[in-house]
Amino acid sequence: MIRFAHAYICCLFVAELLLLSVSVAAHVSVLTGHMELFGGYESVLFCTALVLAVPASFLAEDRNIWKHEFKSNPKWLRAATLILMIYAFATSFLEVLLRADGDPFHAGSLFFTAMPFFFQAMSLCILYSLLWARPLGGKELIRRVRISLIGSAVCLALIASAKSGIFPHPKE
């Protein structure tokens, strides 16, 4: 069971790294004006980052990421996490603020490619802490993975329910 728990955390870590690299590529393409490279998949990227952040956040001790996981990581990772989070918020805020049509509820490609950095940075911080900075073993690791899997199942059930039409969608 412990091997499964470690494999689960490693798989989440690899998935987050891959998603971060795709996010960087998408964001650079938007910044350079080559938005056609990702063909409108920015919102999918945003949702995927959000969905991958759920199981990682449920792995955190007492859900207090700043107190436990963030402080246990090396300084370079804490700095990178803060830089990515501040960049994501600043870029997203500026795009919403400076939109030509003045509608803050319909953000564009820049928002959808920058905001995933926030979720990915914190998720990587949690996963790095569990793998290398403060590795866990035994019952505590299994308990956290169990909670993460339950949280993931609930998240996927909500997404499936929304996609199947159980939740009403506003008319456009």
Secondary structure, DSSP 8 states (H G I E B T S, - for coil): -HHHHHHHHHHHHHHHHHHHHHHHHHHHHHHTT-GGGTTT-HHHHHHHHHHHHHHHHHTSGGG-TIIIIIHHS-HHHHHHHHHHHHHHHHHHHHHHHT-TT--TTS--HHHHHHTHHHHHHHHHHHHHIIIIIS---HHHHHHHHHHHHHHHHHHHHHHHHHHHT-S-----
